[in-house]
Each structure stands twice: as C-alpha cells, then as structure tokens.
Amino acid sequence: MTGYDAAVKETARLTEQKIDLDEYEKATLDQRILLLQEHLQDLPEITITYFEPDERKEGGKYISATGKVKKIDTYEKQIVLTDKQKISIENILSIQGELFRILETED
C-alpha cells in the first residue's frame, strides 16, 4: 500500500501556477537588473521572489531568496548570488533591495 499512499499524497500536494507579468512589471524588472549590473562591484544585497517549477507535476511554488549578487549571466539568463545559488531571470517575480530606493523615489 505504500505506493498507493505515496500516489495519494502526491496528488493532494498543492502547487501554484506561475504568474505572467505584464509589460510594466517586466520593464520594472529589466530596469532593476540593469541597475544591479551597474553595481555588481558593490555586491548588492537583494531579495528575489521567483517561481520554482515542480519536477513532478504542473505548477510549482514561489520562493524568496536573500543574498548578495555576484554575477548576472546574460548567456544563461541567470542571477548568481555569492552563495552560488542561480536564479533563472525568466522565473523572477520581484527583486527588492536598498539599491532600488533610487528608482522608487523617481516614480
């Protein structure tokens, strides 16, 4: 019965759907990524909320990670943190941090 129980648990496990950003939200993210690129030497600390697709079924979950940005890999389209965590740019929902206070005062 353990196979059956595992299948029932897997079916019952909830996942979220990925949120599609509108053009304004995409432009805001692009602006923040450009600002990060310009300040990489400062190792800016940020909090990124991103979608992590589920490996077993449709959907996934949103995760927030905080860390210092080491690199923006434009080839692989990833933000790499100093702890070696790699976050796919296409899965990012939001990026927060002190660095962006400049942008918030411009709005």
C-alpha positions, 0 to 999 in steps of 0.5 A: 500500500505504500505506493498507493499512499505515496500516489495519494499524497502526491496528488493532494500536494498543492502547487501554484501556477506561475504568474505572467507579468505584464509589460510594466512589471517586466520593464520594472524588472529589466530596469532593476537588473540593469541597475544591479549590473551597474553595481555588481562591484558593490555586491548588492544585497537583494531579495528575489521572489521567483517561481520554482517549477515542480519536477513532478507535476504542473505548477510549482511554488514561489520562493524568496531568496536573500543574498548578495549578487555576484554575477548576472549571466546574460548567456544563461539568463541567470542571477548568481548570488555569492552563495552560488545559488542561480536564479533563472531571470525568466522565473523572477517575480520581484527583486527588492533591495536598498539599491532600488530606493533610487528608482522608487523615489523617481516614480 
